[in-house]
């Protein structure tokens, strides 16, 4: 199992702390067995081509859906700035 290290630098005066996390060089990227569906909070039982992940508050999981469902009637998509 790879070793993951972290450094936390606490300032001597008031201010934010800096946290650095280091993974062993590229080992996680080389692991072809890593899969989103293996995560405990992801339900991909009905995974279809083009599906998106939507959060389901009732059980705290992300579910794959081809249609986005909302109970509020409002959907806002913000893809950010690139």
C-alpha positions, 0 to 999 in steps of 0.5 A: 500500500502506498504511503501518503504524507501530509505537512501542516504548517501552522503560522506564528501569527494569525492567518490560514494554515497551509496543508500539503498532501503528497501521493507517491509519484503517479502510483494512483494514476497507474492503478487501472483497478480504480473505478468510480463505481467502487466508491461507497457513496456512488450508485451506478446500478442503472449506468447507461451511455451519457449518464450524469451523476446526481446527488440523492439526499435520501441516502446520501449517494450520487446516482447515475441518471440519464434524466436529471430529476429535481423536486424544487423545479429549478436546475442551475448548471454552472460549468465554471470559467475556462 
